[in-house]
């Protein structure tokens, strides 16, 4: 069947003279647009070597190749050389073709994700075992979990600055000033029974509290200041205004202790992360392994070399699912565009669901703004998948829900005939007072039961679910 693009689709396909950012919601035909744009570029005289198409999954890359071959069977031989792949596959190509510049064994093997995580977990456990964590980090198992999370996040961002200097020396604990101000406050004359009671209790407790403050023990000092803070808060009115500076001093003294503890934790984490990175890197080197983070980091570094970048003379670079890109991957894409490649990104910030893997929807929003300044932003606003009833519901509900949010909301237009029957089921989950994890589990169970009910009824052959995005 002949493809008849909408005006917005046609614009996305044929705009090849400037960068383009396409906002494409579910069912808007973005895969077909990517395929047609690729074919249009070929028709305009570009070779497959001059076009890079980056997909989020290997399955999506294979689907794109199959659609291209279905449309143009004569492209079979040329597509063998085409760069249509995930960004990790592209990075693997760059590193494999430049092992000397990457300072890596050319016989390296890319570790499976489970394999890399297991090796990293073993290294972290070893390092934490040798460096007792501060009490603030909980058990050694808690510390290991935090270190692994931090390490993986920093690597996805391409940030290896594990130890960072503090802005200045830690302020000295104001013991003398604190003693003087408290003793002055205790000599004030109360004007109410409540003030009199608070000052009387403080006068009685002060000798003990002063001794706690004089001990260079953070826990004891915090205990003393909690008592002082609680008692002085009971003093209000004009007398309260007279001790306002003292209340601020107590808060500052508590802040100094808390900052000191934070610095201990941050120093510990910085040292442990650096040791983990060194040991993990060494273990991978001995095993001839690299992980996906290594591929992205090395590629980003390699592309800063003009001689390496010149080996990839892309004129056009197309990136699908750009809302699930991380900052390091954006720098890789930017390295190609810095060589003259025109950028074409497709994404939907509302569908960014891979934050746990380092994806940052802010990357899409930033790129979208950059493209606006020199190119075009195109919204694919026709939904070819859903009924008008469902589209109208989503437009009204999510338009209000996402109003004022950075991701924004673009209403969709329908393309199918009306169903003339209810198309939306609202399931309420009684989750008040439950922890988030339990609430989500209960919500998932309720959805599963509803699906089972619909399937068993025999009235439905396909279902689409829109999970809540406003809490449990």
PyMOL commands that set and color helices and strands:
alter all, ss='L'
color gray80, all
select helices_A, chain A and resi 7-14+30-43+48-50+58-71+73-79+87-97+99-102+113-130+135-137+140-156+175-186+193-214+218-232+237-242+244-287+292-302+306-309+322-324+327-338+349-351+355-357+361-374+388-401+436-457
alter helices_A, ss='H'
color red, helices_A
select strands_A, chain A and resi 20-24+51-55+83-86+109-110+289-290+316-319+342-347+376-380+382-383+413-414
alter strands_A, ss='S'
color yellow, strands_A
deselect
rebuild
show_as cartoon
